[in-house]
């Protein structure tokens, strides 16, 4: 994940999310909304921000690089769930992909997959990897 381009503080997060999602197909929007819901249920206290420059939704304990835990990034045919510590997380289902030094991703291709037990387990593992931030 790169440094965030901050949205104006007066813009409510929901309006920012809708503005970002409006750039994507209805199918991708449905996956993004489902994945966002899964993250928010698992991590209700998350600080959430839309980064328009990088076209992502970030979640974390803060919006400083070390505080970021997840990001949702749409691609042409899937949505990536970025995991800040993806390299080190247990992944019994073999979903984690990428070659980053720490950050890895999971390709989410359906609404059902966005809330699957394997994806939820990775979200929980990411939260456990940084319990205090």
PEVEN-V270632 format. One record per helix or strand of 3 or more residues. SS is the DSSP state (~ for helix, > for strand). FROM is the first residue (numbers start at 1). TO is the last residue. If there is no record, write none. Layout:
# PEVEN-V270632
ss=SS from=FROM to=TO
ss=SS from=FROM to=TO
This chain:
# PEVEN-V270632
ss=~ from=13 to=21
ss=~ from=26 to=42
ss=> from=47 to=51
ss=> from=56 to=60
ss=~ from=65 to=67
ss=> from=68 to=74
ss=> from=79 to=83
ss=> from=104 to=108
ss=~ from=111 to=114
ss=~ from=117 to=129
